[in-house]
């Protein structure tokens, strides 16, 4: 699966930003994405959260 961003204000889609293997997604695994601002580096980042419902844990990837 590819991750791309969409800006509805200017109606533009980004190039392919990130690729992740969909085999990672299991029966009890949910994926969420967030767009955040990092004050330390003064940049915007996309964060991917993986929720493993079977083990009741959440992992974040930047």
mmCIF file of the N, C-alpha and C atoms, coordinates in Angstrom:
data_MODEL
# 
_entry.id   MODEL 
# 
loop_
_atom_site.group_PDB 
_atom_site.id 
_atom_site.type_symbol 
_atom_site.label_atom_id 
_atom_site.label_alt_id 
_atom_site.label_comp_id 
_atom_site.label_asym_id 
_atom_site.label_entity_id 
_atom_site.label_seq_id 
_atom_site.pdbx_PDB_ins_code 
_atom_site.Cartn_x 
_atom_site.Cartn_y 
_atom_site.Cartn_z 
_atom_site.occupancy 
_atom_site.B_iso_or_equiv 
_atom_site.pdbx_formal_charge 
_atom_site.auth_seq_id 
_atom_site.auth_comp_id 
_atom_site.auth_asym_id 
_atom_site.auth_atom_id 
_atom_site.pdbx_PDB_model_num 
ATOM 1   N N  . UNK A 1 1  ? 0.830  -1.175 0.000  1.00 0.00 ? 1  UNK A N  1 
ATOM 2   C CA . UNK A 1 1  ? 0.000  0.000  0.000  1.00 0.00 ? 1  UNK A CA 1 
ATOM 3   C C  . UNK A 1 1  ? 0.882  1.249  0.000  1.00 0.00 ? 1  UNK A C  1 
ATOM 4   N N  . UNK A 1 2  ? 0.450  2.243  -0.750 1.00 0.00 ? 2  UNK A N  1 
ATOM 5   C CA . UNK A 1 2  ? 1.149  3.516  -0.818 1.00 0.00 ? 2  UNK A CA 1 
ATOM 6   C C  . UNK A 1 2  ? 0.394  4.548  0.000  1.00 0.00 ? 2  UNK A C  1 
ATOM 7   N N  . UNK A 1 3  ? 1.130  5.470  0.598  1.00 0.00 ? 3  UNK A N  1 
ATOM 8   C CA . UNK A 1 3  ? 0.507  6.583  1.305  1.00 0.00 ? 3  UNK A CA 1 
ATOM 9   C C  . UNK A 1 3  ? 0.745  7.841  0.491  1.00 0.00 ? 3  UNK A C  1 
ATOM 10  N N  . UNK A 1 4  ? -0.341 8.605  0.252  1.00 0.00 ? 4  UNK A N  1 
ATOM 11  C CA . UNK A 1 4  ? -0.266 9.875  -0.449 1.00 0.00 ? 4  UNK A CA 1 
ATOM 12  C C  . UNK A 1 4  ? -1.122 10.869 0.323  1.00 0.00 ? 4  UNK A C  1 
ATOM 13  N N  . UNK A 1 5  ? -0.796 12.133 0.209  1.00 0.00 ? 5  UNK A N  1 
ATOM 14  C CA . UNK A 1 5  ? -1.620 13.147 0.869  1.00 0.00 ? 5  UNK A CA 1 
ATOM 15  C C  . UNK A 1 5  ? -2.436 13.907 -0.171 1.00 0.00 ? 5  UNK A C  1 
ATOM 16  N N  . UNK A 1 6  ? -3.604 14.387 0.268  1.00 0.00 ? 6  UNK A N  1 
ATOM 17  C CA . UNK A 1 6  ? -4.506 15.139 -0.595 1.00 0.00 ? 6  UNK A CA 1 
ATOM 18  C C  . UNK A 1 6  ? -4.774 16.486 0.050  1.00 0.00 ? 6  UNK A C  1 
ATOM 19  N N  . UNK A 1 7  ? -4.593 17.576 -0.703 1.00 0.00 ? 7  UNK A N  1 
ATOM 20  C CA . UNK A 1 7  ? -4.889 18.914 -0.219 1.00 0.00 ? 7  UNK A CA 1 
ATOM 21  C C  . UNK A 1 7  ? -6.164 19.383 -0.908 1.00 0.00 ? 7  UNK A C  1 
ATOM 22  N N  . UNK A 1 8  ? -7.291 19.350 -0.197 1.00 0.00 ? 8  UNK A N  1 
ATOM 23  C CA . UNK A 1 8  ? -8.555 19.725 -0.847 1.00 0.00 ? 8  UNK A CA 1 
ATOM 24  C C  . UNK A 1 8  ? -8.630 21.210 -1.198 1.00 0.00 ? 8  UNK A C  1 
ATOM 25  N N  . UNK A 1 9  ? -7.860 22.060 -0.519 1.00 0.00 ? 9  UNK A N  1 
ATOM 26  C CA . UNK A 1 9  ? -7.899 23.496 -0.795 1.00 0.00 ? 9  UNK A CA 1 
ATOM 27  C C  . UNK A 1 9  ? -7.391 23.814 -2.202 1.00 0.00 ? 9  UNK A C  1 
ATOM 28  N N  . UNK A 1 10 ? -6.330 23.121 -2.621 1.00 0.00 ? 10 UNK A N  1 
ATOM 29  C CA . UNK A 1 10 ? -5.778 23.372 -3.958 1.00 0.00 ? 10 UNK A CA 1 
ATOM 30  C C  . UNK A 1 10 ? -6.030 22.195 -4.913 1.00 0.00 ? 10 UNK A C  1 
ATOM 31  N N  . UNK A 1 11 ? -6.755 21.190 -4.411 1.00 0.00 ? 11 UNK A N  1 
ATOM 32  C CA . UNK A 1 11 ? -7.142 20.021 -5.203 1.00 0.00 ? 11 UNK A CA 1 
ATOM 33  C C  . UNK A 1 11 ? -5.942 19.316 -5.824 1.00 0.00 ? 11 UNK A C  1 
ATOM 34  N N  . UNK A 1 12 ? -4.925 19.077 -5.002 1.00 0.00 ? 12 UNK A N  1 
ATOM 35  C CA . UNK A 1 12 ? -3.717 18.394 -5.477 1.00 0.00 ? 12 UNK A CA 1 
ATOM 36  C C  . UNK A 1 12 ? -3.405 17.191 -4.603 1.00 0.00 ? 12 UNK A C  1 
ATOM 37  N N  . UNK A 1 13 ? -2.879 16.155 -5.249 1.00 0.00 ? 13 UNK A N  1 
ATOM 38  C CA . UNK A 1 13 ? -2.434 14.962 -4.546 1.00 0.00 ? 13 UNK A CA 1 
ATOM 39  C C  . UNK A 1 13 ? -0.917 14.890 -4.631 1.00 0.00 ? 13 UNK A C  1 
ATOM 40  N N  . UNK A 1 14 ? -0.290 14.457 -3.549 1.00 0.00 ? 14 UNK A N  1 
ATOM 41  C CA . UNK A 1 14 ? 1.169  14.360 -3.517 1.00 0.00 ? 14 UNK A CA 1 
ATOM 42  C C  . UNK A 1 14 ? 1.654  13.165 -4.329 1.00 0.00 ? 14 UNK A C  1 
ATOM 43  N N  . UNK A 1 15 ? 2.944  13.132 -4.529 1.00 0.00 ? 15 UNK A N  1 
ATOM 44  C CA . UNK A 1 15 ? 3.585  11.940 -5.070 1.00 0.00 ? 15 UNK A CA 1 
ATOM 45  C C  . UNK A 1 15 ? 3.456  10.837 -4.032 1.00 0.00 ? 15 UNK A C  1 
ATOM 46  N N  . UNK A 1 16 ? 3.794  9.621  -4.388 1.00 0.00 ? 16 UNK A N  1 
ATOM 47  C CA . UNK A 1 16 ? 3.781  8.521  -3.420 1.00 0.00 ? 16 UNK A CA 1 
ATOM 48  C C  . UNK A 1 16 ? 4.838  8.803  -2.362 1.00 0.00 ? 16 UNK A C  1 
ATOM 49  N N  . UNK A 1 17 ? 4.405  8.860  -1.098 1.00 0.00 ? 17 UNK A N  1 
ATOM 50  C CA . UNK A 1 17 ? 5.307  9.244  -0.013 1.00 0.00 ? 17 UNK A CA 1 
ATOM 51  C C  . UNK A 1 17 ? 5.919  8.044  0.694  1.00 0.00 ? 17 UNK A C  1 
ATOM 52  N N  . UNK A 1 18 ? 5.099  7.075  1.030  1.00 0.00 ? 18 UNK A N  1 
ATOM 53  C CA . UNK A 1 18 ? 5.558  5.947  1.834  1.00 0.00 ? 18 UNK A CA 1 
ATOM 54  C C  . UNK A 1 18 ? 4.905  4.681  1.321  1.00 0.00 ? 18 UNK A C  1 
ATOM 55  N N  . UNK A 1 19 ? 5.668  3.618  1.305  1.00 0.00 ? 19 UNK A N  1 
ATOM 56  C CA . UNK A 1 19 ? 5.123  2.306  0.946  1.00 0.00 ? 19 UNK A CA 1 
ATOM 57  C C  . UNK A 1 19 ? 5.203  1.416  2.167  1.00 0.00 ? 19 UNK A C  1 
ATOM 58  N N  . UNK A 1 20 ? 4.132  0.706  2.473  1.00 0.00 ? 20 UNK A N  1 
ATOM 59  C CA . UNK A 1 20 ? 4.214  -0.324 3.500  1.00 0.00 ? 20 UNK A CA 1 
ATOM 60  C C  . UNK A 1 20 ? 3.465  -1.551 3.034  1.00 0.00 ? 20 UNK A C  1 
ATOM 61  N N  . UNK A 1 21 ? 4.012  -2.661 3.413  1.00 0.00 ? 21 UNK A N  1 
ATOM 62  C CA . UNK A 1 21 ? 3.528  -3.967 2.979  1.00 0.00 ? 21 UNK A CA 1 
ATOM 63  C C  . UNK A 1 21 ? 2.214  -4.277 3.659  1.00 0.00 ? 21 UNK A C  1 
ATOM 64  N N  . UNK A 1 22 ? 1.176  -4.598 2.908  1.00 0.00 ? 22 UNK A N  1 
ATOM 65  C CA . UNK A 1 22 ? -0.132 -4.856 3.493  1.00 0.00 ? 22 UNK A CA 1 
ATOM 66  C C  . UNK A 1 22 ? -0.202 -6.198 4.209  1.00 0.00 ? 22 UNK A C  1 
ATOM 67  N N  . UNK A 1 23 ? 0.850  -7.028 4.099  1.00 0.00 ? 23 UNK A N  1 
ATOM 68  C CA . UNK A 1 23 ? 0.907  -8.264 4.872  1.00 0.00 ? 23 UNK A CA 1 
ATOM 69  C C  . UNK A 1 23 ? 1.065  -7.991 6.359  1.00 0.00 ? 23 UNK A C  1 
ATOM 70  N N  . UNK A 1 24 ? 1.466  -6.750 6.689  1.00 0.00 ? 24 UNK A N  1 
ATOM 71  C CA . UNK A 1 24 ? 1.585  -6.329 8.086  1.00 0.00 ? 24 UNK A CA 1 
ATOM 72  C C  . UNK A 1 24 ? 0.205  -6.279 8.728  1.00 0.00 ? 24 UNK A C  1 
ATOM 73  N N  . UNK A 1 25 ? -0.803 -5.981 7.935  1.00 0.00 ? 25 UNK A N  1 
ATOM 74  C CA . UNK A 1 25 ? -2.152 -5.830 8.461  1.00 0.00 ? 25 UNK A CA 1 
ATOM 75  C C  . UNK A 1 25 ? -2.784 -7.202 8.667  1.00 0.00 ? 25 UNK A C  1 
ATOM 76  N N  . UNK A 1 26 ? -3.023 -7.534 9.892  1.00 0.00 ? 26 UNK A N  1 
ATOM 77  C CA . UNK A 1 26 ? -3.634 -8.809 10.218 1.00 0.00 ? 26 UNK A CA 1 
ATOM 78  C C  . UNK A 1 26 ? -5.089 -8.639 10.579 1.00 0.00 ? 26 UNK A C  1 
ATOM 79  N N  . UNK A 1 27 ? -5.680 -9.694 11.036 1.00 0.00 ? 27 UNK A N  1 
ATOM 80  C CA . UNK A 1 27 ? -7.091 -9.696 11.394 1.00 0.00 ? 27 UNK A CA 1 
ATOM 81  C C  . UNK A 1 27 ? -7.396 -8.737 12.527 1.00 0.00 ? 27 UNK A C  1 
ATOM 82  N N  . UNK A 1 28 ? -6.484 -8.614 13.485 1.00 0.00 ? 28 UNK A N  1 
ATOM 83  C CA . UNK A 1 28 ? -6.732 -7.783 14.664 1.00 0.00 ? 28 UNK A CA 1 
ATOM 84  C C  . UNK A 1 28 ? -5.845 -6.538 14.687 1.00 0.00 ? 28 UNK A C  1 
ATOM 85  N N  . UNK A 1 29 ? -5.419 -6.051 13.534 1.00 0.00 ? 29 UNK A N  1 
ATOM 86  C CA . UNK A 1 29 ? -4.531 -4.902 13.464 1.00 0.00 ? 29 UNK A CA 1 
ATOM 87  C C  . UNK A 1 29 ? -5.225 -3.759 12.727 1.00 0.00 ? 29 UNK A C  1 
ATOM 88  N N  . UNK A 1 30 ? -5.277 -2.590 13.351 1.00 0.00 ? 30 UNK A N  1 
ATOM 89  C CA . UNK A 1 30 ? -5.861 -1.393 12.740 1.00 0.00 ? 30 UNK A CA 1 
ATOM 90  C C  . UNK A 1 30 ? -4.753 -0.374 12.497 1.00 0.00 ? 30 UNK A C  1 
ATOM 91  N N  . UNK A 1 31 ? -4.895 0.415  11.444 1.00 0.00 ? 31 UNK A N  1 
ATOM 92  C CA . UNK A 1 31 ? -3.902 1.439  11.101 1.00 0.00 ? 31 UNK A CA 1 
ATOM 93  C C  . UNK A 1 31 ? -4.588 2.788  11.070 1.00 0.00 ? 31 UNK A C  1 
ATOM 94  N N  . UNK A 1 32 ? -3.960 3.783  11.696 1.00 0.00 ? 32 UNK A N  1 
ATOM 95  C CA . UNK A 1 32 ? -4.445 5.170  11.680 1.00 0.00 ? 32 UNK A CA 1 
ATOM 96  C C  . UNK A 1 32 ? -3.280 6.067  11.292 1.00 0.00 ? 32 UNK A C  1 
ATOM 97  N N  . UNK A 1 33 ? -3.580 7.164  10.614 1.00 0.00 ? 33 UNK A N  1 
ATOM 98  C CA . UNK A 1 33 ? -2.568 8.138  10.230 1.00 0.00 ? 33 UNK A CA 1 
ATOM 99  C C  . UNK A 1 33 ? -2.914 9.486  10.840 1.00 0.00 ? 33 UNK A C  1 
ATOM 100 N N  . UNK A 1 34 ? -1.891 10.264 11.191 1.00 0.00 ? 34 UNK A N  1 
ATOM 101 C CA . UNK A 1 34 ? -2.091 11.614 11.723 1.00 0.00 ? 34 UNK A CA 1 
ATOM 102 C C  . UNK A 1 34 ? -1.054 12.537 11.095 1.00 0.00 ? 34 UNK A C  1 
ATOM 103 N N  . UNK A 1 35 ? -1.435 13.776 10.908 1.00 0.00 ? 35 UNK A N  1 
ATOM 104 C CA . UNK A 1 35 ? -0.560 14.817 10.381 1.00 0.00 ? 35 UNK A CA 1 
ATOM 105 C C  . UNK A 1 35 ? -0.237 15.727 11.555 1.00 0.00 ? 35 UNK A C  1 
ATOM 106 N N  . UNK A 1 36 ? 1.040  15.801 11.945 1.00 0.00 ? 36 UNK A N  1 
ATOM 107 C CA . UNK A 1 36 ? 1.427  16.519 13.164 1.00 0.00 ? 36 UNK A CA 1 
ATOM 108 C C  . UNK A 1 36 ? 2.553  17.520 12.881 1.00 0.00 ? 36 UNK A C  1 
ATOM 109 N N  . UNK A 1 37 ? 2.694  18.475 13.803 1.00 0.00 ? 37 UNK A N  1 
ATOM 110 C CA . UNK A 1 37 ? 3.773  19.452 13.719 1.00 0.00 ? 37 UNK A CA 1 
ATOM 111 C C  . UNK A 1 37 ? 4.773  19.159 14.831 1.00 0.00 ? 37 UNK A C  1 
ATOM 112 N N  . UNK A 1 38 ? 6.060  19.043 14.469 1.00 0.00 ? 38 UNK A N  1 
ATOM 113 C CA . UNK A 1 38 ? 7.134  18.776 15.418 1.00 0.00 ? 38 UNK A CA 1 
ATOM 114 C C  . UNK A 1 38 ? 7.806  20.102 15.767 1.00 0.00 ? 38 UNK A C  1 
ATOM 115 N N  . UNK A 1 39 ? 7.614  20.559 16.995 1.00 0.00 ? 39 UNK A N  1 
ATOM 116 C CA . UNK A 1 39 ? 8.189  21.838 17.430 1.00 0.00 ? 39 UNK A CA 1 
ATOM 117 C C  . UNK A 1 39 ? 9.714  21.829 17.438 1.00 0.00 ? 39 UNK A C  1 
ATOM 118 N N  . UNK A 1 40 ? 10.317 20.691 17.758 1.00 0.00 ? 40 UNK A N  1 
ATOM 119 C CA . UNK A 1 40 ? 11.779 20.628 17.826 1.00 0.00 ? 40 UNK A CA 1 
ATOM 120 C C  . UNK A 1 40 ? 12.434 20.859 16.465 1.00 0.00 ? 40 UNK A C  1 
ATOM 121 N N  . UNK A 1 41 ? 11.921 20.182 15.443 1.00 0.00 ? 41 UNK A N  1 
ATOM 122 C CA . UNK A 1 41 ? 12.516 20.337 14.112 1.00 0.00 ? 41 UNK A CA 1 
ATOM 123 C C  . UNK A 1 41 ? 11.779 21.372 13.260 1.00 0.00 ? 41 UNK A C  1 
ATOM 124 N N  . UNK A 1 42 ? 10.666 21.875 13.758 1.00 0.00 ? 42 UNK A N  1 
ATOM 125 C CA . UNK A 1 42 ? 9.838  22.856 13.059 1.00 0.00 ? 42 UNK A CA 1 
ATOM 126 C C  . UNK A 1 42 ? 9.439  22.359 11.672 1.00 0.00 ? 42 UNK A C  1 
ATOM 127 N N  . UNK A 1 43 ? 9.008  21.099 11.630 1.00 0.00 ? 43 UNK A N  1 
ATOM 128 C CA . UNK A 1 43 ? 8.548  20.491 10.383 1.00 0.00 ? 43 UNK A CA 1 
ATOM 129 C C  . UNK A 1 43 ? 7.247  19.737 10.650 1.00 0.00 ? 43 UNK A C  1 
ATOM 130 N N  . UNK A 1 44 ? 6.533  19.453 9.576  1.00 0.00 ? 44 UNK A N  1 
ATOM 131 C CA . UNK A 1 44 ? 5.332  18.636 9.664  1.00 0.00 ? 44 UNK A CA 1 
ATOM 132 C C  . UNK A 1 44 ? 5.706  17.192 9.390  1.00 0.00 ? 44 UNK A C  1 
ATOM 133 N N  . UNK A 1 45 ? 5.009  16.273 10.052 1.00 0.00 ? 45 UNK A N  1 
ATOM 134 C CA . UNK A 1 45 ? 5.295  14.854 9.893  1.00 0.00 ? 45 UNK A CA 1 
ATOM 135 C C  . UNK A 1 45 ? 3.994  14.071 9.794  1.00 0.00 ? 45 UNK A C  1 
ATOM 136 N N  . UNK A 1 46 ? 4.087  12.913 9.175  1.00 0.00 ? 46 UNK A N  1 
ATOM 137 C CA . UNK A 1 46 ? 2.973  11.979 9.136  1.00 0.00 ? 46 UNK A CA 1 
ATOM 138 C C  . UNK A 1 46 ? 3.311  10.842 10.083 1.00 0.00 ? 46 UNK A C  1 
ATOM 139 N N  . UNK A 1 47 ? 2.395  10.550 10.980 1.00 0.00 ? 47 UNK A N  1 
ATOM 140 C CA . UNK A 1 47 ? 2.600  9.495  11.965 1.00 0.00 ? 47 UNK A CA 1 
ATOM 141 C C  . UNK A 1 47 ? 1.639  8.353  11.650 1.00 0.00 ? 47 UNK A C  1 
ATOM 142 N N  . UNK A 1 48 ? 2.160  7.130  11.662 1.00 0.00 ? 48 UNK A N  1 
ATOM 143 C CA . UNK A 1 48 ? 1.326  5.953  11.462 1.00 0.00 ? 48 UNK A CA 1 
ATOM 144 C C  . UNK A 1 48 ? 1.223  5.215  12.791 1.00 0.00 ? 48 UNK A C  1 
ATOM 145 N N  . UNK A 1 49 ? 0.002  4.959  13.232 1.00 0.00 ? 49 UNK A N  1 
ATOM 146 C CA . UNK A 1 49 ? -0.237 4.222  14.471 1.00 0.00 ? 49 UNK A CA 1 
ATOM 147 C C  . UNK A 1 49 ? -0.789 2.854  14.136 1.00 0.00 ? 49 UNK A C  1 
ATOM 148 N N  . UNK A 1 50 ? -0.188 1.836  14.725 1.00 0.00 ? 50 UNK A N  1 
ATOM 149 C CA . UNK A 1 50 ? -0.659 0.464  14.558 1.00 0.00 ? 50 UNK A CA 1 
ATOM 150 C C  . UNK A 1 50 ? -1.264 0.005  15.872 1.00 0.00 ? 50 UNK A C  1 
ATOM 151 N N  . UNK A 1 51 ? -2.513 -0.398 15.846 1.00 0.00 ? 51 UNK A N  1 
ATOM 152 C CA . UNK A 1 51 ? -3.191 -0.900 17.035 1.00 0.00 ? 51 UNK A CA 1 
ATOM 153 C C  . UNK A 1 51 ? -3.374 -2.391 16.898 1.00 0.00 ? 51 UNK A C  1 
ATOM 154 N N  . UNK A 1 52 ? -2.699 -3.133 17.752 1.00 0.00 ? 52 UNK A N  1 
ATOM 155 C CA . UNK A 1 52 ? -2.825 -4.584 17.782 1.00 0.00 ? 52 UNK A CA 1 
ATOM 156 C C  . UNK A 1 52 ? -3.879 -4.926 18.828 1.00 0.00 ? 52 UNK A C  1 
ATOM 157 N N  . UNK A 1 53 ? -5.092 -5.202 18.361 1.00 0.00 ? 53 UNK A N  1 
ATOM 158 C CA . UNK A 1 53 ? -6.203 -5.469 19.269 1.00 0.00 ? 53 UNK A CA 1 
ATOM 159 C C  . UNK A 1 53 ? -6.048 -6.795 20.001 1.00 0.00 ? 53 UNK A C  1 
ATOM 160 N N  . UNK A 1 54 ? -5.352 -7.761 19.412 1.00 0.00 ? 54 UNK A N  1 
ATOM 161 C CA . UNK A 1 54 ? -5.165 -9.061 20.048 1.00 0.00 ? 54 UNK A CA 1 
ATOM 162 C C  . UNK A 1 54 ? -4.277 -8.927 21.284 1.00 0.00 ? 54 UNK A C  1 
ATOM 163 N N  . UNK A 1 55 ? -3.231 -8.084 21.205 1.00 0.00 ? 55 UNK A N  1 
ATOM 164 C CA . UNK A 1 55 ? -2.327 -7.913 22.330 1.00 0.00 ? 55 UNK A CA 1 
ATOM 165 C C  . UNK A 1 55 ? -2.590 -6.627 23.090 1.00 0.00 ? 55 UNK A C  1 
ATOM 166 N N  . UNK A 1 56 ? -3.543 -5.818 22.613 1.00 0.00 ? 56 UNK A N  1 
ATOM 167 C CA . UNK A 1 56 ? -3.936 -4.554 23.238 1.00 0.00 ? 56 UNK A CA 1 
ATOM 168 C C  . UNK A 1 56 ? -2.743 -3.600 23.387 1.00 0.00 ? 56 UNK A C  1 
ATOM 169 N N  . UNK A 1 57 ? -1.969 -3.436 22.312 1.00 0.00 ? 57 UNK A N  1 
ATOM 170 C CA . UNK A 1 57 ? -0.837 -2.509 22.322 1.00 0.00 ? 57 UNK A CA 1 
ATOM 171 C C  . UNK A 1 57 ? -0.909 -1.602 21.089 1.00 0.00 ? 57 UNK A C  1 
ATOM 172 N N  . UNK A 1 58 ? -0.313 -0.421 21.208 1.00 0.00 ? 58 UNK A N  1 
ATOM 173 C CA . UNK A 1 58 ? -0.245 0.527  20.105 1.00 0.00 ? 58 UNK A CA 1 
ATOM 174 C C  . UNK A 1 58 ? 1.219  0.862  19.842 1.00 0.00 ? 58 UNK A C  1 
ATOM 175 N N  . UNK A 1 59 ? 1.598  0.884  18.577 1.00 0.00 ? 59 UNK A N  1 
ATOM 176 C CA . UNK A 1 59 ? 2.947  1.250  18.169 1.00 0.00 ? 59 UNK A CA 1 
ATOM 177 C C  . UNK A 1 59 ? 2.846  2.431  17.211 1.00 0.00 ? 59 UNK A C  1 
ATOM 178 N N  . UNK A 1 60 ? 3.774  3.372  17.323 1.00 0.00 ? 60 UNK A N  1 
ATOM 179 C CA . UNK A 1 60 ? 3.794  4.537  16.432 1.00 0.00 ? 60 UNK A CA 1 
ATOM 180 C C  . UNK A 1 60 ? 5.030  4.518  15.565 1.00 0.00 ? 60 UNK A C  1 
ATOM 181 N N  . UNK A 1 61 ? 4.884  4.950  14.326 1.00 0.00 ? 61 UNK A N  1 
ATOM 182 C CA . UNK A 1 61 ? 5.994  5.029  13.374 1.00 0.00 ? 61 UNK A CA 1 
ATOM 183 C C  . UNK A 1 61 ? 6.006  6.428  12.784 1.00 0.00 ? 61 UNK A C  1 
ATOM 184 N N  . UNK A 1 62 ? 7.207  7.016  12.641 1.00 0.00 ? 62 UNK A N  1 
ATOM 185 C CA . UNK A 1 62 ? 7.334  8.337  12.028 1.00 0.00 ? 62 UNK A CA 1 
ATOM 186 C C  . UNK A 1 62 ? 7.949  8.202  10.668 1.00 0.00 ? 62 UNK A C  1 
# 
